[in-house]
């Protein structure tokens, strides 16, 4: 599904920052992966590159067999819309749209008719348990609710991969569990799930943990929940 | 994605709703620019119309020439000789000056008794030629007969054209056409009633010039000349024409070339052209002020668009992350700015035109109450083309003002855009 080969990324500046160094990584369809690392280890950057939100300098990034390199914004938008769903730490809901409209938005860019996309949005809201809240605006919802809505939004375009950047970073422990539960459930439906987190408890819910340190992959561990970890 | 799709419009309305103040401010600066432009241009035009309407009693290119006394002795003639114009003087002028278009001699008699049946009154009698009608812009409406014509002149007919005033006073509702009136004891048949909407309180009775010459013992002479001129649209040409006219007439009448007071000349065109010049200057001035207001509007729109786009960078980033193409976002910003400037531009246009209409109405009522005094403000109007062009400029500048910052914002990587807060 995802295949990185010797991927490098440097942020230009007065002191150029080499954040990803020769990353080699393979993630297959349906995997549930977490990426861990201290802040500055390059985990968010990696996620952005995977999500085609950011480009890279050298190496190769194959997504579903297609080389992702030097894409035009338009092309990138099409890939994102088709392949990838995003869940952000800060939710990134649009404040002047209600829950249903927020969830339905990706379909707007796909050109789905309003009635249909609102119906689908309600279906997905039901899935995350917030159907009754469809008419609420983001500022009327709790953090956990907002994150569930953003998960619904990520799911509605039926992506192959969901990239979650610190999805529980802004949540308390109770809602964290809820959100993680939801993500597992989504993964069980066959969607590849990649979660960036610095919380061990969150990472332990996934089946593979990748540790990043200073732009290198420090370790890559297959993990069977509640059982022993075995090195890959 | 089509440019104007229902869904896109819906999207835009929802963003407009969430920032009512911004939408209003943008709209207001557009509406205000257009409004001021219209009011300024319209007022300028109204002033011009008002003043030029005061010229309307005569053709604006009318020249009036009349003989006076000489002041200098010349070629054996003593000073203070009373000059008289002869028929051949007019023929000579017509041949000499191609600028002369319509021409008429006039023999004026004041205070002649005119009577019909038992009714009578003292009115001015004017012996004129057919062209006189066009020189003084006299009008005879359909069914009111005709003016003096060439046959009347040739046969020295005893026919008369009376004005509305005489018709009212002598005929008292009777139809004057074909009736005979007595002018100084001689019967004239009324062939026309003139209904010029002039402010003349006086009765005028026009008879053929040739008839007047015979009856009033002025065979071969005329009191004054009236004519219209063409092809001179600047004061300099008119001045030169007046000078040449004096010289030619002086030679013909054997008057000292320096004796300018001997011949009276009133060149209306000279006045008219001058006044119109002042007004075109005022118009230009007003246009410049209007354009400056417009520029202020454009800057306002530009400013607001720049800020808007900056504010929405994060929103654009989110939208891109969930699959919006940059073109879609750009499109929605542009359509939004077109809609705001278009709608409010139209509103400003309507308000401006409305205000001018109200102004015009008030002015009309004010003058009709006070009689037919000189007008200073009449029929304010604006060239619709100018307004449309101005609205167009505003819309285009709104577009550009939205386009460039939006283009930049849209091209920011979604990650960075979402970080912007």
Interface residues (C-beta under 8 A of the other chain):
Chain A: X48 X51 X53 X54 X55 X73 X74 X77 X78 X80 X81 X82 X86 X88 X90 X92 X93 X94 X95 X96 X97 X101 X105 X106 X108 X109 X110 X111 X113 X114 X153 X154 X157
Chain B: X1 X7 X10 X11 X14 X15 X17 X18 X315 X317 X318 X319 X320 X321 X322 X323 X324 X325 X326 X327 X328 X410 X411 X413 X414 X415 X418
